[in-house]
Amino acid sequence: MAGIWRDFVVAVITAFRRRDERAIAEDRRRAVERLAEETIRRDRRPIDPPG
């Protein structure tokens, strides 16, 4: 009986950990997309000639 509870607890902890890892990966993906968009926007801006 203790083995069943242990397996249940391990399964619950694993499920939460995977959800957190997915959330972190999603946040990283969005950050990279924002950085790429900012870089593209900056590179497309007209450059003012000096003087």
C-alpha positions, 0 to 999 in steps of 0.5 A, spaced: 500 500 500 505 504 501 508 503 494 502 505 491 502 512 495 509 513 493 508 512 486 502 517 486 506 522 490 512 521 485 507 522 479 504 528 482 511 532 483 513 530 476 507 533 473 508 539 477 515 539 475 514 538 467 508 544 467 514 548 470 519 546 465 514 548 460 512 554 462 519 556 463 521 554 456 515 558 453 517 564 457 524 563 454 521 562 447 517 569 448 523 572 450 527 570 444 521 572 439 521 579 443 528 580 442 528 578 435 522 583 433 526 589 437 532 587 433 529 587 426 525 593 428 532 597 430 535 594 424 529 597 419 530 604 422 532 609 417 539 611 419 540 619 420 546 621 416 551 625 421 551 633 420 
